[in-house]
């Protein structure tokens, strides 16, 4: 992996690590659908302004419908599912479940996209999951309806990510590929179109008791512009550069950054569990990202 791609991977993890904190602030106040809708619509607006300022050519190469559909799978459904989880789970637990994304990617790639399921990849994913469990101090949790709802919501989101990573590689990279900024914009527009009727119905039938204060809306701006708009530009560029499975390993690094932001911004304590978990995650990344040695190269 090139140094620039590794830096993009780390940057993406740092940005997405903050998203769980933002959602934990927003979702209990606004509710599931408004949180998801404002997240993707603010991201779409931010990307639109970004592309206009940068004077990006609006050439979707005949893939506009495809990228809109991909956005519904990769952004619309996951944003909604994580908003559900943010109402019933601590941010750390959502980050733990989010770390199943590479596992989903490996399994989906092997079952549906003819990707080779090497022992190294499987071992790396399992080790990474164990590491994030230690890092976020995920001890035994009482099995109740809230935990089940939050867990199933997160797993549905990671399943969508698993499929979307391979579909993006297949649909968008063919015939010369597509500008990552256009891919991100189309993805957010697709998600917004999916959630708009749901948001309208929700706002008319059962509006939130409160639309929140400055902390909620500043968190929404951070979530929409930073953790979604800018992050998806990085994500689509990584998909093209290093492939879907390796791109999904960013989820291993999200919990450490979530812990870091919590320590810096919320004065949350650190423990030796963070050191042990970080070491395990580093080993997992090496197993998944290391180059495969071909037989004729030996």
PEFENGI-V947846 format. One record per pair of residues at least 12 apart in sequence whose C-alpha atoms are under 10 Angstrom apart, sorted by sequence separation. I is the first residue (numbers start at 1). J is the second residue. If there is no record, write none. Layout:
BEGIN
I&J, I&J
END
This chain:
BEGIN
23&35, 82&94, 106&118, 235&247, 23&36, 82&95, 235&248, 260&274, 106&121, 107&122, 168&183, 235&250, 259&274, 23&39, 82&98, 106&122, 103&121, 256&274, 102&121, 103&122, 106&125, 255&274, 256&275, 102&122, 103&124, 104&125, 256&277, 102&124, 103&125, 255&277, 256&278, 102&125, 103&126, 255&278, 101&125, 102&126, 100&125, 103&128, 253&278, 256&281, 99&125, 100&126, 102&128, 103&129, 252&278, 255&281, 102&129, 100&128, 252&280, 253&281, 99&128, 100&129, 252&281, 253&282, 99&129, 252&282, 40&71, 98&129, 99&130, 97&129, 249&281, 252&284, 253&285, 96&129, 99&132, 252&285, 96&130, 99&133, 40&75, 96&131, 97&132, 249&284, 250&285, 39&75, 40&76, 96&132, 97&133, 188&224, 249&285, 39&76, 95&132, 96&133, 95&133, 96&134, 36&75, 37&76, 40&79, 93&132, 96&135, 246&285, 249&288, 36&76, 39&79, 40&80, 92&132, 93&133, 96&136, 188&228, 249&289, 36&77, 38&79, 39&80, 92&133, 95&136, 96&137, 188&229, 36&78, 37&79, 96&138, 187&229, 246&288, 247&289, 36&79, 37&80, 92&135, 93&136, 245&288, 246&289, 35&79, 36&80, 39&83, 92&136, 93&137, 184&228, 185&229, 188&232, 245&289, 246&290, 35&80, 36&81, 91&136, 92&137, 93&138, 184&229, 187&232, 33&79, 34&80, 36&82, 37&83, 92&138, 184&230, 32&79, 33&80, 35&82, 36&83, 184&231, 185&232, 242&289, 32&80, 33&81, 35&83, 36&84, 181&229, 184&232, 185&233, 32&81, 34&83, 35&84, 181&230, 183&232, 184&233, 32&82, 33&83, 113&163, 183&233, 184&234, 32&83, 33&84, 35&86, 104&155, 108&159, 112&163, 115&166, 181&232, 182&233, 184&235, 31&83, 32&84, 107&159, 180&232, 181&233, 183&235, 184&236, 30&83, 31&84, 32&85, 97&150, 98&151, 101&154, 105&158, 109&162, 113&166, 180&233, 181&234, 183&236, 184&237, 32&86, 93&147, 97&151, 100&154, 101&155, 104&158, 105&159, 108&162, 109&163, 112&166, 113&167, 179&233, 180&234, 181&235, 182&236, 183&237, 27&82, 28&83, 31&86, 32&87, 96&151, 97&152, 99&154, 100&155, 103&158, 104&159, 105&160, 107&162, 108&163, 180&235, 181&236, 23&79, 27&83, 28&84, 31&87, 94&150, 97&153, 98&154, 99&155, 101&157, 102&158, 103&159, 104&160, 105&161, 106&162, 109&165, 180&236, 181&237, 26&83, 27&84, 30&87, 88&145, 89&146, 93&150, 94&151, 97&154, 98&155, 100&157, 101&158, 102&159, 104&161, 105&162, 108&165, 109&166, 113&170, 179&236, 180&237, 24&82, 27&85, 28&86, 29&87, 88&146, 89&147, 93&151, 96&154, 97&155, 98&156, 100&158, 101&159, 104&162, 105&163, 108&166, 178&236, 179&237, 180&238, 23&82, 24&83, 27&86, 28&87, 87&146, 88&147, 89&148, 94&153, 95&154, 98&157, 99&158, 100&159, 101&160, 102&161, 103&162, 104&163, 105&164, 178&237, 180&239, 23&83, 26&86, 27&87, 28&88, 88&148, 89&149, 90&150, 94&154, 97&157, 98&158, 101&161, 102&162, 105&165, 180&240, 23&84, 24&85, 25&86, 26&87, 27&88, 85&146, 88&149, 89&150, 93&154, 94&155, 97&158, 98&159, 101&162, 105&166, 179&240, 20&82, 23&85, 24&86, 25&87, 85&147, 88&150, 89&151, 100&162, 101&163, 178&240, 20&83, 23&86, 24&87, 85&148, 87&150, 88&151, 98&161, 177&240, 22&86, 23&87, 24&88, 85&149, 86&150, 172&236, 20&85, 21&86, 24&89, 84&149, 85&150, 20&86, 24&90, 25&91, 84&150, 85&151, 173&239, 24&91, 83&150, 84&151, 85&152, 86&153, 169&236, 173&240, 23&91, 81&149, 82&150, 84&152, 85&153, 86&154, 168&236, 172&240, 21&90, 22&91, 81&150, 82&151, 84&153, 85&154, 20&90, 21&91, 24&94, 81&151, 83&153, 84&154, 165&235, 169&239, 20&91, 21&92, 81&152, 82&153, 83&154, 165&236, 168&239, 169&240, 19&91, 20&92, 81&153, 82&154, 168&240, 18&91, 20&93, 21&94, 80&153, 81&154, 82&155, 166&239, 17&91, 20&94, 21&95, 80&154, 81&155, 82&156, 165&239, 169&243, 17&92, 20&95, 78&153, 79&154, 81&156, 82&157, 168&243, 169&244, 19&95, 77&153, 78&154, 81&157, 82&158, 168&244, 78&155, 80&157, 81&158, 166&243, 167&244, 17&95, 78&156, 79&157, 165&243, 166&244, 16&95, 77&156, 78&157, 165&244, 166&245, 77&157, 78&158, 164&244, 165&245, 76&157, 78&159, 163&244, 75&157, 78&160, 162&244, 165&247, 74&157, 77&160, 78&161, 161&244, 162&245, 165&248, 73&157, 74&158, 76&160, 77&161, 74&159, 75&160, 73&159, 74&160, 75&161, 162&248, 73&160, 74&161, 161&248, 72&160, 73&161, 74&162, 73&162, 74&163, 75&164, 70&160, 73&163, 74&164, 158&248, 73&164, 74&165, 72&164, 73&165, 70&163, 71&164, 74&167, 70&164, 73&167, 74&168, 69&164, 70&165, 70&167, 71&168, 70&168, 67&167, 66&167, 67&168, 70&171, 66&168, 70&172, 67&171, 66&171, 67&172, 66&172, 63&171, 64&172, 63&172, 75&184, 61&172, 67&178, 76&187, 80&191, 60&172, 71&183, 75&187, 76&188, 79&191, 70&183, 71&184, 74&187, 75&188, 76&189, 78&191, 61&175, 63&177, 71&185, 72&186, 73&187, 74&188, 75&189, 76&190, 77&191, 61&176, 63&178, 67&182, 68&183, 71&186, 72&187, 75&190, 76&191, 80&195, 61&177, 67&183, 68&184, 70&186, 71&187, 72&188, 74&190, 75&191, 76&192, 79&195, 60&177, 61&178, 66&183, 67&184, 68&185, 69&186, 70&187, 71&188, 72&189, 73&190, 74&191, 75&192, 76&193, 77&194, 60&178, 61&179, 64&182, 67&185, 68&186, 69&187, 70&188, 71&189, 72&190, 73&191, 76&194, 77&195, 59&178, 60&179, 64&183, 67&186, 68&187, 71&190, 72&191, 75&194, 76&195, 132&251, 136&255, 59&179, 63&183, 66&186, 67&187, 68&188, 69&189, 70&190, 71&191, 72&192, 132&252, 135&255, 136&256, 58&179, 65&186, 66&187, 67&188, 68&189, 69&190, 70&191, 71&192, 72&193, 73&194, 128&249, 131&252, 132&253, 135&256, 57&179, 60&182, 64&186, 67&189, 68&190, 69&191, 71&193, 72&194, 129&251, 132&254, 133&255, 136&258, 56&179, 59&182, 60&183, 63&186, 64&187, 67&190, 68&191, 71&194, 72&195, 128&251, 129&252, 132&255, 136&259, 58&182, 66&190, 68&192, 69&193, 121&245, 125&249, 128&252, 131&255, 132&256, 135&259, 56&181, 57&182, 65&190, 68&193, 69&194, 121&246, 124&249, 127&252, 128&253, 131&256, 56&182, 60&186, 64&190, 68&194, 125&252, 51&181, 115&245, 50&181, 51&182, 48&181, 47&181, 48&182, 51&185, 137&271, 47&182, 50&185, 109&244, 135&270, 136&271, 48&184, 109&245, 135&271, 137&273, 47&184, 48&185, 108&245, 135&272, 136&273, 137&274, 47&185, 48&186, 106&244, 107&245, 134&272, 135&273, 136&274, 46&185, 47&186, 105&244, 106&245, 134&273, 135&274, 44&184, 45&185, 48&188, 105&245, 106&246, 133&273, 134&274, 135&275, 137&277, 43&184, 44&185, 47&188, 48&189, 104&245, 105&246, 132&273, 134&275, 135&276, 136&277, 43&185, 44&186, 47&189, 102&244, 103&245, 105&247, 106&248, 131&273, 132&274, 134&276, 135&277, 44&187, 45&188, 102&245, 105&248, 131&274, 134&277, 135&278, 43&187, 44&188, 45&189, 101&245, 102&246, 104&248, 105&249, 131&275, 132&276, 133&277, 134&278, 135&279, 40&185, 43&188, 44&189, 102&247, 103&248, 131&276, 132&277, 135&280, 42&188, 43&189, 44&190, 101&247, 102&248, 103&249, 131&277, 132&278, 134&280, 135&281, 40&187, 41&188, 44&191, 101&248, 102&249, 130&277, 131&278, 134&281, 40&188, 41&189, 44&192, 100&248, 101&249, 102&250, 129&277, 131&279, 132&280, 39&188, 40&189, 41&190, 43&192, 79&228, 99&248, 100&249, 101&250, 102&251, 128&277, 131&280, 132&281, 40&190, 41&191, 42&192, 99&249, 101&251, 102&252, 127&277, 128&278, 130&280, 131&281, 40&191, 41&192, 99&250, 100&251, 101&252, 128&279, 129&280, 130&281, 131&282, 39&191, 40&192, 41&193, 99&251, 100&252, 128&280, 129&281, 131&283, 39&192, 40&193, 75&228, 98&251, 99&252, 127&280, 128&281, 131&284, 37&191, 38&192, 41&195, 97&251, 98&252, 99&253, 127&281, 128&282, 130&284, 36&191, 37&192, 40&195, 41&196, 96&251, 99&254, 126&281, 127&282, 128&283, 129&284, 36&192, 37&193, 95&251, 96&252, 98&254, 99&255, 124&280, 125&281, 127&283, 128&284, 37&194, 38&195, 75&232, 95&252, 98&255, 124&281, 127&284, 128&285, 37&195, 38&196, 95&253, 96&254, 124&282, 126&284, 127&285, 36&195, 37&196, 95&254, 96&255, 124&283, 125&284, 128&287, 37&197, 95&255, 124&284, 125&285, 127&287, 128&288, 34&195, 37&198, 38&199, 94&255, 95&256, 123&284, 124&285, 33&195, 34&196, 37&199, 92&254, 93&255, 122&284, 124&286, 125&287, 33&196, 36&199, 37&200, 92&255, 95&258, 121&284, 124&287, 125&288, 34&198, 35&199, 91&255, 92&256, 120&284, 121&285, 123&287, 124&288, 33&198, 34&199, 121&286, 122&287, 123&288, 124&289, 33&199, 34&200, 92&258, 120&286, 121&287, 122&288, 32&199, 33&200, 91&258, 92&259, 120&287, 121&288, 33&201, 34&202, 91&259, 119&287, 120&288, 121&289, 33&202, 34&203, 119&288, 120&289, 121&290, 32&202, 33&203, 92&262, 118&288, 120&290, 31&202, 120&292, 34&207, 34&208, 118&292, 46&221, 31&207, 32&208, 30&207, 31&208, 34&211, 43&220, 47&224, 30&208, 31&209, 42&220, 43&221, 46&224, 47&225, 29&208, 30&209, 31&210, 38&217, 42&221, 43&222, 45&224, 46&225, 50&229, 28&208, 29&209, 30&210, 31&211, 39&219, 40&220, 42&222, 43&223, 44&224, 45&225, 46&226, 50&230, 29&210, 30&211, 39&220, 42&223, 43&224, 44&225, 47&228, 48&229, 29&211, 30&212, 38&220, 39&221, 42&224, 43&225, 46&228, 47&229, 29&212, 38&221, 39&222, 40&223, 41&224, 42&225, 43&226, 46&229, 47&230, 28&212, 29&213, 36&220, 39&223, 40&224, 41&225, 43&227, 44&228, 45&229, 46&230, 26&211, 35&220, 38&223, 39&224, 40&225, 43&228, 44&229, 47&232, 26&212, 30&216, 38&224, 39&225, 42&228, 43&229, 47&233, 102&288, 25&212, 29&216, 37&224, 41&228, 42&229, 43&230, 35&223, 36&224, 39&227, 40&228, 41&229, 43&231, 26&215, 27&216, 35&224, 39&228, 40&229, 43&232, 25&215, 26&216, 39&229, 25&216, 26&217, 24&216, 25&217, 26&218, 22&215, 23&216, 26&219, 27&220, 22&216, 25&219, 26&220, 22&217, 24&219, 25&220, 22&218, 23&219, 22&219, 23&220, 26&223, 21&219, 22&220, 22&221, 19&219, 22&222, 23&223, 18&219, 19&220, 22&223, 21&223, 22&224, 19&222, 20&223, 18&222, 19&223, 18&223, 19&224, 22&227, 15&222, 16&223, 19&226, 20&227, 15&223, 18&226, 19&227, 18&227, 19&228, 16&226, 17&227, 15&226, 16&227, 15&227, 16&228, 14&227, 15&228, 13&227, 12&227, 15&230, 16&231, 15&231, 16&232, 14&231, 12&230, 13&231, 12&231, 11&231, 12&232, 12&233, 12&234, 8&231, 11&234, 12&235, 9&234, 8&234, 9&235, 12&238, 8&235, 5&234, 8&237, 9&238, 8&238, 5&237, 6&238, 5&238, 17&250, 16&250, 17&251, 20&254, 12&247, 16&251, 19&254, 20&255, 5&241, 6&242, 13&249, 14&250, 17&253, 18&254, 5&242, 9&246, 13&250, 16&253, 17&254, 18&255, 21&258, 9&247, 12&250, 13&251, 16&254, 17&255, 20&258, 2&241, 8&247, 9&248, 11&250, 12&251, 13&252, 14&253, 15&254, 16&255, 17&256, 18&257, 19&258, 1&241, 2&242, 9&249, 10&250, 13&253, 14&254, 17&257, 18&258, 21&261, 1&242, 6&247, 9&250, 12&253, 13&254, 14&255, 16&257, 17&258, 18&259, 21&262, 5&247, 8&250, 9&251, 11&253, 12&254, 13&255, 14&256, 15&257, 16&258, 17&259, 18&260, 10&253, 11&254, 13&256, 14&257, 15&258, 17&260, 18&261, 6&250, 9&253, 10&254, 13&257, 14&258, 17&261, 18&262, 1&246, 13&258, 17&262, 11&257, 14&260, 10&257, 14&261, 1&289, 1&290, 1&291
END
